[in-house]
Amino acid sequence: MSDKLNHECGIAFLRLKKPLEFYKEKYGSAFYGIQKMYLLMEKQHNRGQDGAGFASIKFDMEPGERYISRIRSNDAQPIQDIFAQINGRINEEMESHPEYADNVALQKKNLPYIGELFLGHVRYGTFGKNSIESVHPFLRQNNWMHRNLIVAGNFNMTNVAELFASLVELGQHPKEMADTVTVMEKIGHFLDDAVTDLYQECKQNGLSKREASPVIAEKLDIVRILKKASKGWDGGYAMAGLFGHGDAFVFRDPAGIRPAYYYEDDEIVTVASERPVIQTVFNVDYQRVKELQPGHALVIKKSGNTSEEEIIPATDKKACSFERIYFSRGSDAEIYQERKELGKLVLPQVLEAIDNDTDNTVFSYIPNTAEVSFFGMVEAANDFLNHRKNDDILKNRKTLTKESLEELLSVKIRTEKIAIKDAKLRTFITEDSSRDDLVAHVYDVTYGVIKPEDNLVIIDDSIVRGTTLKMSIIKMLDRLKPKRIVIVSSAPQIRYPDCYGIDMAKLEGLVAFNAALELLRERKMYHLVDEVYVKCKAQEKFKDADVVNYVNEIYAPFTDQEISDKIAQMLSSADINAEVKIIFQTVENLHKACPKNLGDWYFTGNYPTPGGNRVVNRAFMNFYEGKNARAY
């Protein structure tokens, strides 16, 4: 994606089902869990580079012995920073106490971070905050082991104010109005209730507090706690929680918006935000890694018993399609094929834009994450060329000579590596004129492969704001002096804000929205903006379920092609000599390529939860009122 777009987060969970001595004997180290957690997190660093956190729990520790460890970092390389600190602490202790070397019991008792239960998190700061206080996992502490709660997640709630108010009604005093805090405190409230009820039951049966502790651990009903806590949640989430005594859960939203995959054998239970992460770290087949079903929680009791339980009835599955287009690594078997299909399906529009002239066209891609879609587009282009060759041979078979046949067969689809990002270049000057000149040179280009009669086709994952295209890429490509530049987005036009984890909160930041506004001005229809504002404003006090997305009326008067043409015009400055065309994937073809991830609200405005409609209307009102504020 040429425009920088921050993703939500990634989670990594690991439960060791055997005693630590088992891993020492089989794998050579009691630090097996820490080592695997490093890999689980590092293999997901693409999902978050603003911060990272790690927590662990030791089982069956004596009173007075530390059993919970947590470390967080907002360093420039947070994962490496965390594990450098962990290794530093462990090595320091091992050097000071040689007797720990071959004694797993002493290691567990005395070394930090070692344990049986682990939770990791990588994040992007969706709200622009990167303070250490905003980094997961979050910890809710208590002297009662069962009431300690650690939470980390990949989520955004659309109704944080409502959730905050519900906590106040419960008599709590939350420290801030943030979705992570409110979610954790909601779970914590019902956890406290459950522990209290179980203790009273134990007390009636004549058990002391100490005797009651293991009974509470055994009987604590995680499913019941999550069902109570999640009433009223509106958002996309995949969150994990650890309880101090050793129970754990991973919980996914009922529309399946945010991803979660898990694997279990007789040694481990593990969860990650991406399937190939688990495949790679534990060397398991694709079929053995399961997708956590929408509205379900994977509940892992301290006993090791693991079950997938329904918490909220699933709604229509609307898994985020951006996971397939861009965010998840393309090493997933399904995602790889889907991205290739996205490239194939957009080719007919490309052929129309270049007048079917593949002989005088060079195909390429920007950035590297668009490479798989590029492969698909080129495969489809080769199929087109082969059909053309077959038609020519059949048409001229009586007059073909050996030389003319060889000439016909020698025609190839031309592909080149046109743009290479200069990783060393930084746009460090804030003065606009100077900065714009630097931005235009962020990429190096390959000279000598483009002829003046050539079309240059460049595929990108998606086009969000268009800023990098206008300020850098199109100017850079124009230096190669092609006849025509065709920018291809493997995703449809992004028209609406996201409110479930991706940092697209403001309508005015979307180039498709600005293109629609320009068309309204040109066609003397800008009164629609005022009318939509009035409709949105009238719904401010409606319940979420009754709110209608009226922002789609801004786009309704125009075809997709009209908006694409306007975007091309807006992104082409006066000094560009080549003709510029912008092509977007259709929503229909997106669904055809990615049939299991039908979440398309940023393209269509069809939000999977009621809170989405409120968010899009709020975003429009912020734009109309000139408020530089988020809509959720």
Residue pairs with C-beta under 8 A, 6 or more apart in sequence:
1 326
1 367
1 369
1 370
1 460
1 461
1 462
1 464
2 366
2 367
2 460
2 463
2 468
2 469
2 472
2 473
3 462
3 463
3 464
3 465
3 466
3 467
3 468
3 469
4 468
5 326
5 462
5 464
5 502
5 503
5 504
6 50
6 124
6 125
6 126
6 502
6 503
7 46
7 47
7 48
7 124
7 327
7 501
7 502
7 503
8 47
8 48
8 123
8 124
8 126
8 154
8 155
8 156
8 258
8 500
8 501
8 502
9 47
9 48
9 121
9 122
9 123
9 124
9 136
9 152
9 153
9 154
9 155
9 273
9 501
10 41
10 44
10 47
10 48
10 121
10 122
10 123
10 154
10 272
10 273
10 274
11 119
11 120
11 121
11 152
11 153
11 154
11 238
11 239
11 240
11 250
11 260
11 271
11 272
11 273
12 37
12 40
12 41
12 44
12 118
12 119
12 120
12 121
12 122
12 270
12 271
12 272
12 273
12 277
13 118
13 119
13 120
13 240
13 248
13 250
13 269
13 270
13 271
13 272
14 33
14 36
14 37
14 40
14 117
14 118
14 268
14 269
14 270
15 116
15 117
15 118
15 248
15 268
15 269
15 270
15 300
15 304
16 23
16 32
16 33
16 116
16 117
16 267
16 268
17 266
17 267
17 268
17 269
17 304
18 266
18 267
20 30
20 32
20 104
20 107
20 108
20 114
20 116
21 30
21 104
22 267
23 29
23 30
23 32
23 33
24 30
24 32
24 104
29 35
30 104
30 107
30 108
30 114
31 90
31 114
33 56
33 114
33 115
33 116
33 118
34 56
34 83
34 86
34 113
34 114
34 118
36 268
36 270
36 281
36 282
37 54
37 118
37 120
38 79
38 83
39 280
39 281
40 120
40 270
40 272
40 277
40 278
40 281
41 52
41 54
41 79
41 120
41 121
41 122
42 79
43 272
43 274
43 276
43 277
43 280
43 281
43 329
44 122
44 272
44 273
44 274
44 277
45 79
45 122
46 327
46 329
47 122
47 124
47 154
47 273
47 274
47 327
48 121
48 122
48 123
48 124
49 77
49 78
49 122
49 124
50 74
50 78
50 123
50 124
50 125
50 130
51 72
51 73
51 74
51 78
51 122
51 123
51 125
51 130
51 132
51 134
51 135
51 136
52 72
52 73
52 78
52 79
52 81
52 82
52 120
52 121
52 122
52 123
52 135
53 70
53 71
53 72
53 73
53 82
53 120
53 121
53 123
53 135
53 136
53 137
53 152
54 70
54 71
54 72
54 82
54 83
54 86
54 113
54 118
54 119
54 120
54 121
54 137
55 68
55 69
55 70
55 71
55 118
55 119
55 120
55 137
55 139
55 150
55 152
55 242
56 68
56 69
56 70
56 113
56 114
56 115
56 117
56 118
56 119
57 67
57 68
57 115
57 116
57 117
57 118
57 150
57 242
57 244
57 246
58 65
58 66
58 67
58 68
58 108
58 114
58 115
58 116
59 67
59 115
59 116
59 117
59 246
59 302
61 67
61 109
65 109
66 112
67 115
67 145
67 244
68 139
68 148
68 150
68 244
69 112
69 113
69 115
70 137
70 139
70 150
71 82
71 85
71 86
71 113
72 82
72 132
72 135
72 136
72 137
73 79
73 81
73 82
73 85
73 132
73 135
74 130
74 131
74 132
74 135
75 81
78 122
78 135
79 122
86 112
86 113
89 111
89 112
89 113
90 111
90 112
90 113
90 114
93 100
93 110
93 111
93 112
94 100
94 101
94 111
97 106
97 110
99 106
100 106
100 107
100 110
100 111
107 114
108 114
108 115
116 246
117 242
117 246
117 248
119 137
119 150
119 152
119 240
119 242
119 248
120 152
121 135
121 136
121 137
121 152
121 153
123 134
123 135
123 136
124 503
125 134
126 156
126 501
126 502
126 503
127 134
127 630
134 178
136 151
136 152
136 153
136 180
137 150
137 151
137 152
137 242
138 150
138 151
138 152
138 180
138 181
138 184
139 148
139 149
139 150
140 147
140 148
140 149
140 150
140 151
140 184
140 185
140 188
141 148
142 148
142 244
144 195
144 244
145 213
145 217
145 244
145 245
146 191
146 195
146 213
146 216
146 217
146 220
146 243
146 244
146 245
147 188
147 191
147 192
147 195
147 244
148 243
148 244
148 245
149 184
149 187
149 188
149 191
149 241
149 242
149 243
149 244
150 241
150 242
151 180
151 183
151 184
151 187
151 239
151 240
151 241
152 239
152 240
153 180
153 183
153 237
153 238
153 239
153 240
154 237
154 238
154 239
154 258
154 259
154 273
154 501
155 179
155 183
155 235
155 236
155 237
155 238
155 239
155 253
155 258
155 500
155 501
156 179
156 235
156 236
156 237
156 499
156 500
156 501
156 632
157 163
157 179
157 182
157 183
157 233
157 234
157 235
157 237
157 611
157 632
158 234
158 235
158 499
158 500
158 544
158 609
158 611
158 612
158 614
158 615
158 632
159 232
159 233
159 234
159 235
159 544
159 611
159 614
160 177
160 178
160 179
160 182
160 632
161 177
162 232
163 179
163 182
163 183
163 186
163 232
163 233
164 174
164 177
164 182
166 186
166 232
167 174
167 182
167 185
167 186
167 189
168 174
170 189
172 185
172 189
174 181
174 182
174 185
175 181
179 235
183 229
183 233
183 237
183 239
186 229
186 230
187 225
187 226
187 229
187 241
189 229
190 224
190 225
190 228
190 229
191 225
191 243
194 220
194 221
194 224
194 225
195 216
195 220
198 212
198 215
198 216
198 219
198 220
199 209
199 212
199 216
202 211
202 212
202 215
202 216
203 212
207 215
213 245
216 245
217 245
217 246
217 247
217 302
218 302
218 303
220 243
220 245
220 247
222 243
222 247
222 249
222 297
222 299
222 301
223 297
223 299
223 309
223 311
226 249
226 251
226 297
226 311
227 311
227 312
230 251
230 311
230 312
233 253
234 544
234 609
234 610
234 611
235 253
235 257
235 499
235 500
235 609
235 611
236 253
236 255
236 257
236 258
236 320
236 500
236 501
236 608
236 609
237 251
237 252
237 253
237 257
237 258
238 250
238 251
238 252
238 253
238 258
238 259
238 260
238 273
238 292
239 250
239 251
240 248
240 249
240 250
240 251
240 271
241 248
241 249
241 250
241 251
242 248
245 302
246 301
246 302
247 299
247 300
247 301
247 302
248 299
248 300
249 297
249 298
249 299
249 300
250 260
250 262
250 271
250 292
250 297
250 298
251 296
251 297
251 298
251 311
252 258
252 260
252 292
252 293
252 294
252 295
252 296
252 297
253 294
253 295
253 312
254 294
254 295
254 312
254 313
254 314
254 315
255 294
255 314
255 315
255 316
255 317
255 318
255 319
255 599
255 608
255 609
256 293
256 294
256 295
256 314
256 317
256 318
256 319
257 318
257 319
257 320
257 500
257 501
257 599
257 608
258 273
258 320
258 500
258 501
259 273
259 274
259 291
259 319
259 320
259 323
259 328
260 271
260 272
260 273
260 291
260 292
260 298
261 271
261 272
261 273
261 274
261 275
261 277
261 278
261 289
261 290
261 291
261 292
262 269
262 270
262 271
262 272
262 278
262 289
262 290
262 292
262 298
263 269
263 270
263 278
263 282
263 284
263 288
263 289
263 290
264 270
264 306
268 282
269 298
269 300
269 306
270 278
270 281
270 282
271 292
271 298
272 278
273 328
274 328
274 329
274 332
275 286
275 289
275 291
275 332
276 329
276 331
276 332
276 333
277 329
278 284
278 289
279 285
279 286
279 289
280 331
286 333
292 298
292 308
293 308
293 314
294 314
294 315
294 317
295 310
295 311
295 312
295 313
295 314
295 315
296 308
296 309
296 310
296 311
296 314
297 308
297 309
297 311
298 306
298 307
298 308
298 309
299 306
299 307
299 308
299 309
300 306
315 608
316 598
316 608
317 596
317 598
318 598
318 599
318 600
318 601
318 608
319 596
319 597
319 598
319 599
320 327
320 500
320 501
320 502
320 597
320 599
321 491
321 590
321 594
321 597
321 598
321 599
321 600
321 603
322 462
322 491
322 502
322 602
323 335
323 597
324 335
324 338
324 339
324 593
324 594
324 597
325 339
325 342
325 461
325 462
325 490
325 491
325 590
325 594
326 369
326 461
326 462
326 491
328 335
329 335
330 336
330 339
330 369
330 372
334 596
336 372
338 593
338 594
339 372
339 373
339 376
339 490
339 593
340 372
340 373
340 375
340 376
340 379
341 376
341 592
341 593
341 594
342 373
342 376
342 490
342 491
342 585
342 589
342 590
342 593
342 594
343 372
343 373
343 374
343 375
343 376
343 377
343 378
343 379
343 380
343 459
343 490
344 376
344 377
344 379
344 380
345 380
345 585
345 586
345 589
345 592
345 593
346 377
346 459
346 488
346 490
346 583
346 585
346 589
347 377
347 380
347 381
347 384
349 488
349 583
350 377
350 381
350 457
350 486
350 488
350 583
351 358
351 384
353 455
353 457
353 484
353 486
353 581
353 583
354 361
354 455
354 457
354 484
354 486
356 384
357 455
358 381
358 384
358 385
358 413
359 411
360 451
360 453
360 454
360 455
360 483
361 414
361 454
361 455
361 456
361 457
362 414
362 415
362 416
362 418
362 449
362 450
362 454
362 455
362 456
362 457
362 482
363 374
363 377
363 378
363 381
363 413
363 414
363 415
363 416
363 457
363 459
364 374
364 415
364 416
364 417
364 418
364 419
364 456
364 457
364 458
364 459
365 371
365 373
365 374
365 458
365 459
365 460
366 418
366 419
366 443
366 458
366 459
366 460
366 473
367 421
367 460
367 461
368 421
369 461
370 459
370 460
370 461
370 490
373 459
373 461
373 490
374 415
374 459
377 457
377 459
377 488
378 413
378 415
381 413
382 413
385 411
385 412
385 413
389 408
389 409
389 411
392 408
393 400
393 405
393 408
396 404
400 408
416 446
416 449
417 446
418 445
418 446
418 449
418 450
418 456
418 458
418 477
418 480
419 443
419 444
419 445
419 446
419 458
419 473
419 476
419 477
420 443
420 444
420 445
420 446
421 442
421 443
421 444
422 441
422 442
422 443
422 444
425 438
425 441
425 442
427 435
427 438
427 439
427 442
428 438
429 435
429 438
436 471
439 468
439 471
439 472
440 471
440 472
440 475
440 476
441 472
441 476
442 468
442 472
443 472
443 473
443 476
445 476
445 477
445 479
445 480
447 480
449 480
450 456
450 480
450 481
450 482
452 481
452 482
452 483
453 483
454 482
454 483
455 482
455 483
455 484
455 485
455 486
456 477
456 480
456 482
456 484
456 485
456 486
456 578
457 486
457 488
458 473
458 477
458 485
458 486
458 487
458 488
459 488
459 489
459 490
460 469
460 487
460 488
460 489
460 490
461 489
461 490
461 491
462 489
462 490
462 491
462 494
463 469
463 487
463 489
463 491
463 493
463 494
463 511
463 567
463 582
463 584
464 494
464 504
464 509
464 510
464 511
465 509
465 510
465 511
466 511
466 567
466 570
466 571
469 487
469 571
470 570
470 571
470 572
470 573
473 487
474 485
474 487
474 571
474 572
474 573
474 576
474 580
475 573
475 575
475 576
477 485
477 578
478 485
478 576
478 577
478 578
481 577
481 578
482 578
483 578
483 579
484 578
484 579
484 580
484 581
485 578
485 579
485 580
485 581
486 581
486 582
486 583
487 568
487 571
487 580
487 581
487 582
487 583
488 583
489 582
489 583
489 584
489 585
490 585
491 584
491 585
491 590
491 603
492 560
492 584
492 585
492 586
492 587
492 590
492 600
492 603
493 512
493 560
493 563
493 564
493 567
493 584
493 603
494 504
494 510
494 512
494 602
494 603
495 510
495 512
495 513
495 516
495 555
495 602
495 603
495 604
495 605
496 507
496 510
496 549
496 551
496 601
496 602
496 603
496 604
496 605
496 616
497 504
497 505
497 506
497 507
497 510
497 602
497 615
497 616
497 619
497 631
498 504
498 505
498 601
498 602
499 505
499 607
499 611
499 612
499 615
499 616
499 631
499 632
500 608
500 609
500 612
502 602
504 510
504 602
505 619
505 630
505 631
505 632
506 619
506 622
506 623
506 630
506 631
507 513
507 551
507 616
507 619
507 620
507 622
507 623
508 514
508 623
511 567
511 570
511 571
512 555
512 563
512 567
513 554
514 570
515 563
515 566
515 567
515 570
516 554
516 555
516 558
516 563
516 566
517 526
517 529
517 554
518 566
518 570
519 525
519 557
519 558
519 562
519 563
519 566
520 526
520 528
520 529
520 554
520 557
523 557
525 557
528 553
528 554
528 557
529 554
529 624
531 553
532 550
532 551
532 553
532 554
532 620
533 620
533 621
533 624
535 548
535 550
535 553
536 550
536 551
536 617
536 618
536 620
536 621
537 621
539 546
539 547
539 548
539 550
539 614
539 617
543 610
544 610
544 611
544 613
544 614
545 610
547 610
547 613
547 614
547 617
548 613
549 605
549 607
549 612
549 613
549 616
549 617
550 617
550 620
551 605
551 616
551 617
551 619
551 620
552 605
554 620
555 563
560 584
560 586
564 582
564 583
564 584
565 582
567 582
568 580
568 581
568 582
571 580
571 582
572 580
587 600
587 603
587 604
590 600
590 603
591 598
591 600
599 608
600 606
601 607
601 608
601 612
605 616
607 613
607 615
607 616
611 632
615 631
615 632
616 631
618 631
618 632
619 631
621 627
622 628
622 629
622 630
622 631
